[in-house]
Amino acid sequence: MNRIFTISSDKELNKRLKADLTGLGYIASPYDKDKIIKGEPFEKRPDMIIIDASSVPSPERANLCRILKKDKELKNIPLIALVREDNVKGLDWIAGIDDFIFAKDTPYEIEARLKFIFWRFSKIDTKDTIKIDEMVINLANYEVSIKGEPIELTFKEYEMLKLLATHRGRVFTRDALLNQVWGYEYFGGTRTVDVHVRRLRSKLGAEYESLIETVRNVGYRFKSSEEE
């Protein structure tokens, strides 16, 4: 049974989330964000953390994400923002928020979203690695390194790199990337794909950024081995 922690300054919201998630078969409980900031270890490891974007300010939210993503034991836990429709665009994708659910969703809509998120996080073959010269994409622990140095990617950046690198030479439209990486019609449209590709290239650095090619008016592709 998956364990979900909720982080919110709204006590009534925490109670509602606990009741809804427990009713859906999850082990759910509120969690004190200050314990994370202070570096206190979890007594029981969560399988997901839901952060209320309305009551936890953006700088504090981003700090929580960075702390959790730096912990090797916790970095692969989905960090989900609970949002209203009017604050989706302000989410901290670069800091590590992996996905979101709407506060107005019914318990059954939330259940469908959470099942999909858990499925997406568990679908990787943990035995494989992808090696391109001195860049290694480790599918067992969601890590990317270049010349032995770890590259800090958000989950979406990692998923996009993995998808492109496992289909070298294939052209993906922006809509296809949006569908396969985000798994649904993203609120912000296909422009978010361009933003994530730009950030991903920047993190790969001058030596490897050119592996991700722009196909004009279509989308993106990862250079085939014959083109290197």
C-alpha positions, 0 to 999 in steps of 0.5 A, a space after each residue: 500500500 503506497 504511503 502519501 505525505 501531504 504538506 499544507 498550512 491549511 489544517 482543514 485541507 490536510 484533513 480532507 486530503 487524508 480522508 480522501 486518500 485513505 478512502 482510496 486505499 492509500 496510507 495518508 498523513 500530513 507532514 511537517 515541512 520544517 522537519 524536511 528543511 531541518 534535514 530530519 529523516 523520515 521515520 517511514 519513507 513516503 512513496 509520494 509527497 503532495 505539496 499544497 501550492 496555495 499555502 506553501 509559498 513558491 520560494 519555500 516550495 522550491 527549497 523543499 523540492 531541492 532538499 528532497 531531490 538531493 537525497 539519494 533515498 528520496 530523489 525518485 519520490 514523485 513530488 506533486 503540487 496541489 493547485 488551483 487552475 490560476 496558479 499552474 503556470 507558477 509551478 516550480 518545474 525547474 526546482 523539481 515539482 514532477 506533476 500536479 493535481 487540481 484542488 477541485 478534482 473529485 476523489 476519483 479524478 485524483 485517484 486516476 491521476 495518482 495511479 497514472 503518476 505511480 505507473 509512470 514512475 515505475 515503468 523503467 527497466 531497472 537493469 539498463 543503462 544508456 551510454 553515449 560517449 562519456 554520458 551515462 543515463 542510469 535507468 535504475 536510479 534516474 541519474 545522468 552523469 557526464 564524465 562521472 559527474 552527476 547532472 541534476 535534472 528534473 523528472 520531466 527533463 530526465 524523462 525527455 532525455 531518456 525518451 529521445 536517447 532510446 529512440 535515436 534518430 527518430 523525430 518526435 513532434 512537440 505534441 508527441 513529446 508532450 503526450 509521452 512525457 507528461 502523459 496528458 494534455 498539459 495546461 500550458 501547451 507545447 511551448 513547455 516542451 521547448 522550455 524543457 529542451 532548452 533547459 536540458 541542453 543547457 545542463 548537458 553542456 557544450 559537448 553534448 547539447 548538440 545531440 538534441 536536434 531541432 527539426 524545424 516546424 516539427 519537433 526534436 530528435 536525438 542524433 543517431 550513432 552514425 551521425 556523431 
